[in-house]
Amino acid sequence: MSQREAVLFANEAFYCAFANRDLDAMDDAWAHDAPVSCIHPGWHPLTCREDVIDTWKSILTNPETPDIVCVNVDVHLHDAMAIVTCHEEMDGQYLSVTNVLVQEHGRWVMVHHQAGPVATPPEEVEDNAGDATSGIMN
């Protein structure tokens, strides 16, 4: 698997954890050694791993949390760091997203996630989330 495919796989694992409301998988998607940060829409920045995982626990266990589909994925590799930009679609609304991943213990893991609303929907929507994993979202 190429580095780009490995990054896409890790990014998709993050969204699978969200879709399946799987807190263990969400915890596994995040770095354990490297510093992490997360900015949920409308929230202040979180810069402590425990706080980041606690917010995901609140989100994943909330029955009101909408389903999210990751679309328009683009990867930028910078040595042992990758920046993934994409859109999250939920209930016809879109968020613009940046996910930053690093290599930790031989695998790509999340160190930063930021999502915020966009003023207008993307002109094109490309459902390319499964490119690296042959449909892991199933």
C-alpha positions, 0 to 999 in steps of 0.5 A: 500500500502506498503512503497516500493509500495508507493515509486514506485508510487511516482517514476512512477508519476515523469516519468508520469509527464515527459511523459505527459509533465505535469509541474504541475505534475512535480512540485507536484512530488518534495518536497516543504519543504525539500531541493532539488537537480538535476543533469541533464546529462552534467549539473552542480548541481542545488540546489535551488527548483526554479532552478530545476523546471525551468529546468524541464519547459525548458525540458518539453516544448522543442519539441526536448526532447525525450521520456523516459522509466524508466526500471530496477527499484530498491528501497532501503528504509532507514526509511523516505528516499528512494533511487531508482536506475533505467535506463532511455531508450531514443532512444535506449540509456541508462542513469543510474539514482538515485532518492532520495525521502523523506516523506513530509506531508504523501507522498513520494516526490523527493529531488534528481534526477541524470542521466548520460550516461552509457558506455554500455547498461544494460545486461538485461532490465526489464520493471517494472515501473508499478509494484506498480501502475498497469499501470499508464504509460498508 
